Amino acid sequence: MLYPSIDSLLTKLDSKYTLVTVSAKRAREIKEDLSRGPMISRPVSYKPVGVALEEIIDDHLHFKRINPLDDEE
């Protein structure tokens, strides 16, 4: 079984698309900026995408959906 599971991750985010987008962006940040490192102390995974998923499950990553139509009022 993989950790964290897709079911547990989807309780933190609203869709699989959001999950992929948030985790991919964070994985790129982890890979490019090695001095900053992960936001969790002891990640189970050694790959950047796995670490990003662990950060989501541990509530270190959040997202805010912006609706551009709200700004036009």
Phi and psi in degrees as GROMACS dihedral restraints (atoms count N, CA, C in turn):
[ dihedral_restraints ]
;  ai    aj    ak    al  type     phi  dphi    fc
    3     4     5     6     1   -86.6    20    10
    4     5     6     7     1   146.6    20    10
    6     7     8     9     1  -118.1    20    10
    7     8     9    10     1   134.9    20    10
    9    10    11    12     1   -77.2    20    10
   10    11    12    13     1   154.2    20    10
   12    13    14    15     1   -75.5    20    10
   13    14    15    16     1   154.9    20    10
   15    16    17    18     1   -61.9    20    10
   16    17    18    19     1   -35.9    20    10
   18    19    20    21     1   -64.7    20    10
   19    20    21    22     1   -42.4    20    10
   21    22    23    24     1   -70.1    20    10
   22    23    24    25     1   -33.5    20    10
   24    25    26    27     1   -68.2    20    10
   25    26    27    28     1   -36.4    20    10
   27    28    29    30     1   -72.4    20    10
   28    29    30    31     1   -11.9    20    10
   30    31    32    33     1   -77.2    20    10
   31    32    33    34     1   -19.0    20    10
   33    34    35    36     1   -92.5    20    10
   34    35    36    37     1   -27.9    20    10
   36    37    38    39     1  -125.5    20    10
   37    38    39    40     1   166.1    20    10
   39    40    41    42     1   -88.7    20    10
   40    41    42    43     1   -17.9    20    10
   42    43    44    45     1  -157.8    20    10
   43    44    45    46     1   165.8    20    10
   45    46    47    48     1   -66.9    20    10
   46    47    48    49     1   -34.1    20    10
   48    49    50    51     1   -61.7    20    10
   49    50    51    52     1   -45.3    20    10
   51    52    53    54     1   -63.3    20    10
   52    53    54    55     1   -41.0    20    10
   54    55    56    57     1   -58.9    20    10
   55    56    57    58     1   -47.0    20    10
   57    58    59    60     1   -65.2    20    10
   58    59    60    61     1   -43.6    20    10
   60    61    62    63     1   -64.5    20    10
   61    62    63    64     1   -49.2    20    10
   63    64    65    66     1   -64.9    20    10
   64    65    66    67     1   -45.2    20    10
   66    67    68    69     1   -69.1    20    10
   67    68    69    70     1   -37.3    20    10
   69    70    71    72     1   -66.3    20    10
   70    71    72    73     1   -41.8    20    10
   72    73    74    75     1   -63.1    20    10
   73    74    75    76     1   -45.0    20    10
   75    76    77    78     1   -67.2    20    10
   76    77    78    79     1   -37.8    20    10
   78    79    80    81     1   -62.0    20    10
   79    80    81    82     1   -40.2    20    10
   81    82    83    84     1   -63.0    20    10
   82    83    84    85     1   -40.6    20    10
   84    85    86    87     1   -61.9    20    10
   85    86    87    88     1   -43.9    20    10
   87    88    89    90     1   -63.0    20    10
   88    89    90    91     1   -43.5    20    10
   90    91    92    93     1   -68.9    20    10
   91    92    93    94     1   -40.6    20    10
   93    94    95    96     1   -79.0    20    10
   94    95    96    97     1   -33.1    20    10
   96    97    98    99     1  -114.9    20    10
   97    98    99   100     1    78.7    20    10
   99   100   101   102     1   -67.7    20    10
  100   101   102   103     1   -23.6    20    10
  102   103   104   105     1   -70.4    20    10
  103   104   105   106     1   -29.0    20    10
  105   106   107   108     1   -78.0    20    10
  106   107   108   109     1   -43.3    20    10
  108   109   110   111     1    70.7    20    10
  109   110   111   112     1  -177.8    20    10
  111   112   113   114     1   -72.1    20    10
  112   113   114   115     1   158.5    20    10
  114   115   116   117     1   -86.7    20    10
  115   116   117   118     1    -3.2    20    10
  117   118   119   120     1  -110.1    20    10
  118   119   120   121     1   150.7    20    10
  120   121   122   123     1   -73.9    20    10
  121   122   123   124     1   -43.6    20    10
  123   124   125   126     1  -132.8    20    10
  124   125   126   127     1    82.3    20    10
  126   127   128   129     1   -67.2    20    10
  127   128   129   130     1   144.4    20    10
  129   130   131   132     1   -74.2    20    10
  130   131   132   133     1   -40.5    20    10
  132   133   134   135     1   -85.2    20    10
  133   134   135   136     1   151.8    20    10
  135   136   137   138     1  -106.3    20    10
  136   137   138   139     1    -7.8    20    10
  138   139   140   141     1   -92.5    20    10
  139   140   141   142     1   146.3    20    10
  141   142   143   144     1   -58.0    20    10
  142   143   144   145     1   -38.3    20    10
  144   145   146   147     1   -66.7    20    10
  145   146   147   148     1   -42.1    20    10
  147   148   149   150     1   -63.1    20    10
  148   149   150   151     1   -40.4    20    10
  150   151   152   153     1   -64.3    20    10
  151   152   153   154     1   -41.8    20    10
  153   154   155   156     1   -61.4    20    10
  154   155   156   157     1   -41.5    20    10
  156   157   158   159     1   -64.9    20    10
  157   158   159   160     1   -38.1    20    10
  159   160   161   162     1   -65.9    20    10
  160   161   162   163     1   -36.0    20    10
  162   163   164   165     1   -65.5    20    10
  163   164   165   166     1   -36.0    20    10
  165   166   167   168     1   -66.0    20    10
  166   167   168   169     1   -46.1    20    10
  168   169   170   171     1   -67.1    20    10
  169   170   171   172     1   -27.9    20    10
  171   172   173   174     1   -90.8    20    10
  172   173   174   175     1    11.4    20    10
  174   175   176   177     1    63.6    20    10
  175   176   177   178     1    30.9    20    10
  177   178   179   180     1   -92.3    20    10
  178   179   180   181     1   -20.4    20    10
  180   181   182   183     1  -115.7    20    10
  181   182   183   184     1   135.4    20    10
  183   184   185   186     1  -135.8    20    10
  184   185   186   187     1   167.4    20    10
  186   187   188   189     1  -138.5    20    10
  187   188   189   190     1   155.6    20    10
  189   190   191   192     1  -129.5    20    10
  190   191   192   193     1   120.3    20    10
  192   193   194   195     1   -79.6    20    10
  193   194   195   196     1   126.3    20    10
  195   196   197   198     1  -107.0    20    10
  196   197   198   199     1   127.9    20    10
  198   199   200   201     1  -103.1    20    10
  199   200   201   202     1   109.5    20    10
  201   202   203   204     1   -64.6    20    10
  202   203   204   205     1   -21.0    20    10
  204   205   206   207     1   -71.7    20    10
  205   206   207   208     1   -23.4    20    10
  207   208   209   210     1   -68.7    20    10
  208   209   210   211     1   -26.5    20    10
  210   211   212   213     1   -78.3    20    10
  211   212   213   214     1   -14.3    20    10
  213   214   215   216     1   -81.8    20    10
  214   215   216   217     1   -10.9    20    10
